[in-house]
Amino acid sequence: MKNKTKAYITGISVLFSAIMALNVYADDYPLKQVSEGIYYHQGAQEDADQHNKGEIANTGFIMGDKCIAVVDSGGSYLEGKALLGAIREKSDLPICYVINTHAHPDHFLGNAAFKDTGATFIGNAKMPAAIEARKSFYETRFQEILGKYFKGTEFIEPTLLVSVDKPITIDLGDRELVLNSYPTSHTDNDLTVLDKKTKTLWAGDLLFVKRIPALDGSINGWLATIKKLEAMKLNAVIPGHGPAQYKDWHQAFDAEEHYFLTIREQIRAIINDMGTITEATDSVGLSEKGKWLLFDDYNKRNVTAAFTELEWE
């Protein structure tokens, strides 16, 4: 009898540990309403670590009369589960689409939480290749960074692809969303989501607010894309990082544009004087330092990427 009791207690303990491992997000996953039927969770303005559980990008969803579209699923399977739980507190409508704005891990590693919902996964036409190119690195690196919070994460690629300058429209039921892909900007696989009903734009990482933008594509391309986005008539913009923007949303794009114009001008001056990339990383953009979170972590990377592009103009 004693052995049976001990085995029972051990079994319960193992079961409890397993449950806890899948519920490390038992704490709140707060949502903010941006527009009618549109909610987002604001990620931490930090780099991913175990303290923030990789929850650093903005995630969210749009509700129609018929179904729901998720926009960016988060930085791990567990964050995706937290987002799914938050959605279910708002609605029991089916989830028909999971849309990823690009292939950086903090935006799409939560996809696996939605693979049994029957949703169609959507992304830029270049997103699958971008995932495949970095999949091994992301898996190794984020297991190191997130530890137990990486548990259950899979790399789910989009199957409905949106090509540059060939937008598609999806209908959630009295709610049409226009999905656009762009030439290389923040990355080579950026995508935005426009809710026509409320004129709310999910910009993904084409817009960073307060946190310094991270260049993983083309500085010239990103500046050109900012011009396109600024020409839109919008009521609200949800960035990839930072708080949602409303009537003054242009100012957020202006700040990002000013940063890139500043470093581009300074890099070109160094190149014209036959200067080196080391000179550029040591001096370019320093006037912007007090304006952005994580400046010291990303400015030199941005300058390096921009210099490599601009020296071949």
C-alpha positions as CSV (number, residue, x, y, z in Angstrom):
1,M,0.0,0.0,0.0
2,K,2.9,2.3,0.9
3,N,4.5,1.7,-2.5
4,K,1.2,2.4,-4.3
5,T,0.7,5.7,-2.4
6,K,4.3,6.7,-3.2
7,A,3.8,5.9,-6.9
8,Y,0.5,7.9,-6.9
9,I,2.1,10.9,-5.3
10,T,5.1,10.7,-7.7
11,G,2.6,10.5,-10.7
12,I,0.7,13.5,-9.5
13,S,4.0,15.4,-9.0
14,V,5.1,14.6,-12.6
15,L,1.7,15.6,-14.0
16,F,1.7,18.9,-12.0
17,S,5.2,19.7,-13.3
18,A,4.1,19.0,-16.9
19,I,1.1,21.3,-16.5
20,M,3.2,24.0,-15.0
21,A,5.7,23.7,-17.8
22,L,2.9,24.5,-20.3
23,N,1.4,27.3,-18.2
24,V,4.4,29.5,-17.6
25,Y,2.2,32.2,-19.0
26,A,-0.4,31.8,-16.2
27,D,0.1,35.4,-15.4
28,D,-1.8,38.0,-17.4
29,Y,-1.3,38.7,-21.1
30,P,-2.9,42.1,-21.2
31,L,-4.6,43.5,-24.3
32,K,-5.2,47.0,-25.4
33,Q,-8.1,47.9,-27.8
34,V,-7.0,50.1,-30.7
35,S,-10.1,50.3,-32.7
36,E,-13.4,48.5,-32.9
37,G,-12.7,44.7,-32.8
38,I,-8.9,45.3,-32.9
39,Y,-6.7,44.4,-30.0
40,Y,-2.9,44.2,-29.4
41,H,-0.5,43.1,-26.7
42,Q,2.5,45.5,-26.4
43,G,5.8,43.7,-26.1
44,A,8.5,44.7,-23.8
45,Q,10.9,47.3,-25.2
46,E,13.9,45.0,-24.6
47,D,15.8,42.3,-26.2
48,A,14.5,38.7,-25.6
49,D,15.5,37.0,-22.4
50,Q,14.1,34.6,-19.8
51,H,12.8,37.5,-17.7
52,N,10.5,38.8,-20.5
53,K,10.0,35.2,-22.0
54,G,10.8,36.5,-25.5
55,E,7.6,38.6,-25.3
56,I,9.1,41.7,-27.0
57,A,7.1,42.2,-30.2
58,N,3.6,43.5,-30.5
59,T,1.0,40.7,-31.2
60,G,-2.8,40.9,-31.6
61,F,-5.9,40.1,-33.6
62,I,-8.8,41.5,-35.6
63,M,-12.4,40.2,-35.1
64,G,-14.9,40.1,-38.0
65,D,-18.4,38.8,-37.9
66,K,-17.4,35.5,-39.3
67,C,-13.9,34.8,-37.9
68,I,-10.6,36.2,-36.5
69,A,-7.2,37.1,-37.9
70,V,-4.1,37.0,-35.7
71,V,-1.4,39.4,-36.6
72,D,2.0,38.2,-35.4
73,S,2.0,35.4,-32.9
74,G,4.9,36.2,-30.7
75,G,8.3,34.9,-29.8
76,S,7.6,31.3,-28.7
77,Y,4.9,28.6,-28.7
78,L,4.1,29.6,-25.1
79,E,3.5,33.2,-26.0
80,G,1.3,32.0,-28.9
81,K,-0.7,30.0,-26.4
82,A,-1.1,33.1,-24.2
83,L,-2.3,35.1,-27.2
84,L,-4.8,32.3,-28.1
85,G,-6.0,32.3,-24.5
86,A,-6.5,36.0,-24.6
87,I,-8.4,35.7,-27.8
88,R,-10.7,33.1,-26.4
89,E,-11.5,35.5,-23.5
90,K,-12.9,37.9,-26.1
91,S,-14.5,35.6,-28.6
92,D,-15.2,32.0,-29.6
93,L,-15.2,32.8,-33.3
94,P,-12.9,30.5,-35.4
95,I,-9.4,31.8,-36.2
96,C,-9.3,31.7,-40.0
97,Y,-5.9,33.4,-40.5
98,V,-2.5,33.9,-38.8
99,I,-0.7,36.7,-40.5
100,N,3.0,37.3,-40.0
101,T,4.5,40.7,-40.8
102,H,8.0,39.3,-41.4
103,A,10.3,36.4,-40.5
104,H,12.0,37.7,-37.3
105,P,11.5,35.2,-34.5
106,D,9.8,37.5,-32.0
107,H,7.0,37.9,-34.5
108,F,6.3,34.3,-35.8
109,L,7.6,31.7,-33.4
110,G,4.2,31.6,-31.7
111,N,2.6,30.2,-34.9
112,A,2.6,26.6,-33.6
113,A,0.0,27.5,-31.0
114,F,-2.4,28.0,-33.8
115,K,-1.6,25.1,-36.1
116,D,-4.6,23.0,-34.8
117,T,-7.1,25.9,-35.3
118,G,-7.5,25.3,-39.0
119,A,-6.1,28.8,-39.7
120,T,-4.3,29.7,-42.9
121,F,-0.9,31.1,-42.4
122,I,0.0,34.2,-44.5
123,G,3.2,36.1,-45.1
124,N,5.3,37.9,-47.7
125,A,6.3,35.6,-50.6
126,K,9.9,35.8,-49.5
127,M,9.2,34.8,-45.9
128,P,9.6,31.0,-46.3
129,A,13.0,31.4,-47.8
130,A,14.0,33.8,-45.0
131,I,12.9,31.3,-42.4
132,E,14.8,28.4,-44.0
133,A,18.0,30.5,-44.3
134,R,18.1,31.3,-40.5
135,K,16.1,28.4,-39.0
136,S,19.1,26.5,-37.6
137,F,20.6,29.6,-36.1
138,Y,17.3,30.8,-34.6
139,E,16.5,27.4,-33.1
140,T,19.9,27.2,-31.4
141,R,20.1,30.8,-30.3
142,F,16.6,31.1,-28.9
143,Q,16.8,27.8,-27.0
144,E,19.8,29.4,-25.3
145,I,18.1,32.7,-24.7
146,L,14.7,31.5,-23.6
147,G,15.5,28.2,-21.9
148,K,12.2,26.6,-20.7
149,Y,10.2,29.3,-22.4
150,F,11.2,27.9,-25.8
151,K,9.4,24.6,-25.0
152,G,7.0,23.5,-27.8
153,T,8.2,26.1,-30.3
154,E,8.1,25.1,-34.0
155,F,8.8,26.9,-37.3
156,I,5.5,27.2,-39.1
157,E,5.9,28.9,-42.5
158,P,3.1,30.7,-44.3
159,T,1.3,28.9,-47.1
160,L,-0.7,31.9,-48.5
161,L,2.0,34.2,-49.9
162,V,1.7,37.9,-50.8
163,S,4.0,39.2,-53.5
164,V,5.4,42.7,-53.7
165,D,2.9,45.2,-55.3
166,K,0.3,42.5,-55.6
167,P,-1.9,43.0,-52.5
168,I,-4.5,40.6,-51.5
169,T,-7.8,41.2,-49.6
170,I,-9.2,38.8,-47.1
171,D,-12.7,39.0,-45.5
172,L,-13.4,38.2,-41.9
173,G,-17.1,38.9,-42.2
174,D,-18.0,42.5,-42.8
175,R,-14.3,43.3,-42.3
176,E,-11.9,43.4,-45.2
177,L,-8.2,43.4,-44.6
178,V,-5.7,44.5,-47.3
179,L,-2.3,42.8,-47.1
180,N,0.6,44.4,-48.8
181,S,4.2,43.2,-49.3
182,Y,7.1,45.6,-49.9
183,P,10.5,45.7,-51.6
184,T,13.4,45.1,-49.2
185,S,13.0,47.6,-46.3
186,H,13.3,46.4,-42.6
187,T,13.8,43.0,-44.1
188,D,13.3,41.5,-47.6
189,N,9.9,40.0,-46.5
190,D,7.9,42.8,-44.8
191,L,4.1,42.9,-44.9
192,T,1.4,45.2,-43.6
193,V,-2.2,44.7,-42.7
194,L,-4.8,47.4,-43.3
195,D,-8.2,47.1,-41.8
196,K,-10.4,49.0,-44.2
197,K,-13.3,49.4,-41.7
198,T,-11.4,51.4,-39.1
199,K,-8.4,52.6,-41.2
200,T,-6.0,50.9,-38.8
201,L,-2.7,49.7,-40.1
202,W,-0.5,47.0,-38.6
203,A,2.9,48.1,-39.7
204,G,5.0,45.4,-38.3
205,D,8.6,46.4,-37.9
206,L,8.3,48.9,-40.7
207,L,7.6,51.2,-37.7
208,F,9.4,51.2,-34.3
209,V,8.2,53.6,-31.7
210,K,10.6,54.7,-28.9
211,R,12.8,51.6,-29.5
212,I,15.6,52.2,-32.1
213,P,14.7,50.6,-35.5
214,A,16.8,47.6,-36.5
215,L,18.0,47.5,-40.1
216,D,18.1,44.0,-41.6
217,G,17.3,45.0,-45.1
218,S,17.9,48.2,-47.1
219,I,18.2,51.7,-45.7
220,N,17.2,53.2,-49.1
221,G,14.3,50.7,-49.4
222,W,13.0,51.4,-45.9
223,L,13.0,55.2,-46.5
224,A,11.1,54.7,-49.7
225,T,8.6,52.5,-47.9
226,I,8.1,55.0,-45.1
227,K,7.1,57.6,-47.8
228,K,4.5,55.2,-49.1
229,L,3.1,54.5,-45.6
230,E,3.0,58.2,-44.7
231,A,0.9,58.9,-47.7
232,M,-1.9,56.7,-46.4
233,K,-5.1,58.0,-44.8
234,L,-5.2,56.3,-41.4
235,N,-6.8,56.6,-38.0
236,A,-4.4,54.4,-36.1
237,V,-1.1,52.5,-36.6
238,I,0.2,49.5,-34.6
239,P,4.0,49.3,-34.8
240,G,6.0,46.2,-34.5
241,H,7.5,47.6,-31.2
242,G,6.1,50.3,-29.0
243,P,2.7,51.8,-28.3
244,A,-0.1,52.1,-30.9
245,Q,-0.3,55.5,-32.6
246,Y,-3.4,57.5,-33.2
247,K,-4.0,61.1,-34.6
248,D,-0.3,61.9,-34.4
249,W,0.8,58.7,-36.0
250,H,2.8,60.6,-38.7
251,Q,5.2,61.8,-36.0
252,A,6.3,58.3,-35.3
253,F,7.2,57.7,-38.9
254,D,8.9,61.1,-39.0
255,A,11.1,60.2,-36.1
256,E,12.1,56.9,-37.7
257,E,12.7,58.6,-41.1
258,H,14.8,61.3,-39.4
259,Y,17.1,58.7,-37.8
260,F,17.7,56.9,-41.1
261,L,18.2,60.2,-43.0
262,T,20.7,61.3,-40.4
263,I,22.8,58.1,-40.5
264,R,22.6,57.9,-44.3
265,E,23.8,61.5,-44.8
266,Q,26.7,60.9,-42.3
267,I,27.7,57.6,-43.9
268,R,27.7,59.1,-47.4
269,A,30.0,61.9,-46.2
270,I,32.5,59.4,-44.7
271,I,32.4,57.3,-47.9
272,N,33.0,60.4,-50.1
273,D,36.0,61.2,-48.0
274,M,37.3,57.6,-48.5
275,G,36.7,56.8,-44.8
276,T,36.3,53.4,-43.3
277,I,33.4,51.4,-41.9
278,T,35.2,51.6,-38.5
279,E,35.1,55.4,-38.6
280,A,31.4,55.2,-39.4
281,T,30.5,52.9,-36.6
282,D,32.4,55.1,-34.1
283,S,30.8,58.4,-35.1
284,V,27.6,58.1,-37.1
285,G,24.2,58.7,-35.5
286,L,25.4,59.8,-32.1
287,S,23.2,62.9,-32.2
288,E,20.2,60.4,-32.1
289,K,21.5,58.6,-29.0
290,G,19.1,60.2,-26.4
291,K,16.0,59.6,-28.6
292,W,15.9,55.8,-28.7
293,L,15.8,52.9,-26.4
294,L,18.5,50.2,-27.0
295,F,20.5,52.7,-29.0
296,D,23.9,51.3,-27.9
297,D,22.8,47.8,-28.9
298,Y,21.7,48.6,-32.4
299,N,23.1,51.8,-33.8
300,K,26.4,50.3,-34.7
301,R,24.7,47.4,-36.4
302,N,22.5,49.7,-38.4
303,V,25.5,51.8,-39.5
304,T,27.4,48.7,-40.5
305,A,24.5,47.4,-42.6
306,A,23.8,50.8,-44.2
307,F,27.5,51.4,-44.9
308,T,27.8,48.1,-46.7
309,E,24.8,49.1,-48.9
310,L,25.8,52.7,-49.5
311,E,29.4,52.2,-50.4
312,W,28.2,50.5,-53.6
313,E,25.9,53.3,-54.7
